[in-house]
Amino acid sequence: MSLLAPEALASFLDRVTASAEVELEWVDLLSQLEYVGFRKIAKAVPYDRVSLETLRHASEEASHAYLLKAAAEKNGLPPRSWREGRFSAAGWRYFQGLDRGIEAAVADPALCYPLVSVAVERRVLALYPAYLERTRIPDVRRAVERILVEERAHARLFEDRALPADAVTAAWRLEERLWAEFVPEAVALAASPG
């Protein structure tokens, strides 16, 4: 199953990184999405089922949001709410569509968090290395390198779970469709005046 053709991903990321202002908006969006991932964990896992593994995953997602937001602000993005970000609404639609779509498709609510995570980790492991090749902002490079180490561990964590193969495939397909809707919108937003 494909994610986004390498040339399409490269073209998209080249547009995002062509302007420092737009790239900082992009980093802010990544921070927002990492935070939404943290919230998904916190909201989806009942307190009596929280394990050390769950706490580690949640804390790392929160840390990713912090690292990216800190890098963006250190390099010139004004401190502000994510709501004010250029890509914010599009990013929110992407993640909310994934979360709600998976939630509607599975009978067992306990599967929602791991299936959303499987789909998102797969995207991150395709997107972040390609982005890392293009960013010229040292603080962002350091943040993304650190995040990638942890995201690879997260992916392995979910690969080890016995998730229903058909549900994983459905989650991947949904995520691909939503990402394919997000990218043209993000390209248009990248080209629009701030």
C-alpha positions as CSV (number, residue, x, y, z in Angstrom):
1,M,0.0,0.0,0.0
2,S,1.4,3.4,-1.0
3,L,1.6,6.5,1.1
4,L,2.4,9.3,-1.3
5,A,4.6,8.9,-4.3
6,P,8.1,10.0,-3.4
7,E,8.2,12.7,-6.1
8,A,4.8,14.1,-4.9
9,L,6.0,14.1,-1.3
10,A,9.3,15.8,-2.4
11,S,7.4,18.4,-4.3
12,F,5.1,19.1,-1.4
13,L,7.9,19.5,1.1
14,D,9.9,21.6,-1.4
15,R,7.0,24.1,-1.4
16,V,6.8,24.0,2.4
17,T,10.5,24.7,2.8
18,A,10.8,27.3,0.1
19,S,10.0,30.1,2.5
20,A,11.2,30.3,6.1
21,E,7.9,31.9,7.1
22,V,5.9,29.1,5.6
23,E,8.2,26.4,7.0
24,L,7.8,27.8,10.5
25,E,4.0,27.6,10.0
26,W,4.6,23.9,8.9
27,V,6.6,23.2,12.0
28,D,3.9,24.7,14.1
29,L,1.4,22.4,12.4
30,L,3.6,19.4,13.2
31,S,3.7,20.6,16.8
32,Q,-0.1,20.8,16.8
33,L,-0.5,17.3,15.4
34,E,1.9,15.9,17.9
35,Y,-0.1,17.5,20.7
36,V,-3.3,16.1,19.3
37,G,-1.6,12.7,19.3
38,F,-0.9,13.2,23.0
39,R,-4.5,14.2,23.7
40,K,-5.8,11.1,21.8
41,I,-3.8,8.9,24.1
42,A,-4.9,10.8,27.2
43,K,-8.6,10.7,26.2
44,A,-8.7,7.2,24.8
45,V,-7.0,5.1,27.5
46,P,-9.1,4.8,30.7
47,Y,-7.0,5.6,33.8
48,D,-7.3,2.0,35.0
49,R,-5.7,0.7,31.8
50,V,-2.8,3.2,31.7
51,S,0.5,1.3,31.6
52,L,4.0,2.5,31.8
53,E,4.2,2.0,28.0
54,T,1.1,4.3,27.6
55,L,2.6,6.9,29.8
56,R,5.9,6.8,27.9
57,H,4.1,7.2,24.6
58,A,2.0,10.1,25.9
59,S,4.9,11.9,27.4
60,E,7.0,11.5,24.2
61,E,4.1,12.8,22.0
62,A,3.8,15.8,24.4
63,S,7.6,16.3,24.2
64,H,7.5,16.2,20.4
65,A,4.9,19.0,20.4
66,Y,7.1,21.0,22.8
67,L,10.3,20.5,20.7
68,L,8.7,21.5,17.5
69,K,6.8,24.5,19.0
70,A,10.0,25.7,20.7
71,A,12.1,25.4,17.5
72,A,9.4,27.3,15.5
73,E,9.2,30.1,18.1
74,K,13.0,30.3,18.6
75,N,13.3,30.8,14.8
76,G,10.8,33.6,14.5
77,L,7.3,32.3,14.7
78,P,5.4,34.6,17.1
79,P,4.1,32.9,20.3
80,R,0.4,32.2,19.6
81,S,-2.4,29.7,19.7
82,W,-2.3,26.9,17.2
83,R,-5.7,28.1,16.1
84,E,-3.9,31.0,14.5
85,G,-1.6,28.9,12.4
86,R,-1.8,28.9,8.6
87,F,-2.3,25.1,8.4
88,S,-4.1,24.7,11.6
89,A,-7.7,24.1,10.4
90,A,-6.5,21.7,7.6
91,G,-4.4,19.8,10.1
92,W,-7.3,19.5,12.5
93,R,-9.6,18.2,9.8
94,Y,-7.0,15.6,8.8
95,F,-6.6,14.2,12.3
96,Q,-10.2,14.6,13.4
97,G,-11.3,12.7,10.2
98,L,-8.9,9.9,11.0
99,D,-9.9,9.7,14.6
100,R,-13.6,9.8,13.9
101,G,-13.4,7.5,10.9
102,I,-11.6,4.8,12.8
103,E,-13.9,5.2,15.8
104,A,-16.9,4.7,13.5
105,A,-15.4,1.7,11.8
106,V,-14.4,-0.4,14.8
107,A,-16.8,-2.2,17.2
108,D,-14.2,-2.3,20.1
109,P,-13.4,1.3,21.3
110,A,-10.2,0.0,22.8
111,L,-8.9,-0.5,19.3
112,C,-9.3,3.2,18.3
113,Y,-6.1,4.5,20.0
114,P,-3.8,1.8,18.6
115,L,-5.3,2.0,15.1
116,V,-5.0,5.8,15.0
117,S,-1.4,5.4,16.3
118,V,-0.6,2.8,13.7
119,A,-1.8,5.0,10.9
120,V,-0.1,8.1,12.2
121,E,3.2,6.5,12.9
122,R,3.2,5.1,9.4
123,R,2.7,8.6,8.0
124,V,5.3,10.1,10.3
125,L,7.9,7.5,9.3
126,A,7.4,8.5,5.6
127,L,7.1,12.2,6.1
128,Y,9.7,13.2,8.8
129,P,12.8,11.6,7.1
130,A,11.8,13.4,3.8
131,Y,11.3,16.6,5.6
132,L,14.6,16.2,7.5
133,E,16.4,16.1,4.2
134,R,14.9,19.5,3.2
135,T,14.9,21.7,6.3
136,R,17.7,24.1,6.7
137,I,16.8,25.2,10.2
138,P,19.3,23.6,12.7
139,D,16.8,23.7,15.6
140,V,14.2,22.0,13.6
141,R,16.7,19.4,12.3
142,R,17.7,18.5,15.9
143,A,14.1,18.3,17.0
144,V,13.0,16.1,14.1
145,E,16.1,13.8,14.5
146,R,15.2,13.2,18.1
147,I,11.5,12.7,17.4
148,L,12.3,10.2,14.7
149,V,14.2,8.0,17.1
150,E,11.1,7.9,19.4
151,E,8.6,7.5,16.5
152,R,10.5,4.5,15.2
153,A,10.1,2.9,18.7
154,H,6.4,3.8,18.7
155,A,5.9,2.1,15.4
156,R,7.7,-1.1,16.7
157,L,5.5,-1.0,19.7
158,F,2.3,-1.1,17.7
159,E,3.7,-3.7,15.3
160,D,4.1,-6.0,18.2
161,R,0.4,-5.8,19.1
162,A,-2.0,-8.3,17.7
163,L,-4.3,-5.8,15.9
164,P,-6.8,-7.2,13.4
165,A,-5.1,-7.0,10.0
166,D,-8.2,-5.9,8.2
167,A,-8.7,-3.0,10.7
168,V,-5.0,-1.9,10.3
169,T,-5.4,-1.9,6.5
170,A,-8.7,0.1,6.8
171,A,-7.0,2.6,9.1
172,W,-4.1,3.0,6.6
173,R,-6.5,3.5,3.7
174,L,-8.5,6.1,5.6
175,E,-5.3,7.9,6.6
176,E,-4.1,7.9,3.0
177,R,-7.3,9.3,1.7
178,L,-7.3,12.1,4.3
179,W,-3.7,12.9,3.7
180,A,-4.4,13.1,-0.1
181,E,-7.1,15.6,0.8
182,F,-4.8,17.5,3.1
183,V,-1.8,17.9,0.8
184,P,-3.5,20.0,-2.0
185,E,-5.1,22.2,0.7
186,A,-1.7,22.7,2.4
187,V,0.0,23.5,-0.9
188,A,-2.6,26.2,-1.5
189,L,-2.2,27.5,2.0
190,A,1.6,27.5,1.6
191,A,1.2,29.7,-1.5
192,S,-1.3,32.1,0.0
193,P,-0.1,35.3,1.7
194,G,0.4,34.9,5.5
